[in-house]
Amino acid sequence: MNEFNLEIGAGLGAFTGKAWRIGLMGYSAKSENVLLCVAALKQALNNS
């Protein structure tokens, strides 16, 4: 959140602890937002 100004939610129900929820629908589904999200995930996974 602090580094990329993105928020990713935890899975719900049967997916609790197994999946992430990424909301890229409607206005948020612009290509630059999708690319930012993918870049942030890539960096976060490489740093873990």
C-alpha angles and dihedrals in degrees: 000000000000097000103039103016089237129129122203119191129218123251118270132223113344089005095059107134091002105075144025126229116224116184109209101148134126113350091001092060093079112133094245091056092049091049091048091051093049092047092049092049091048092051093044093050092047090052095051 
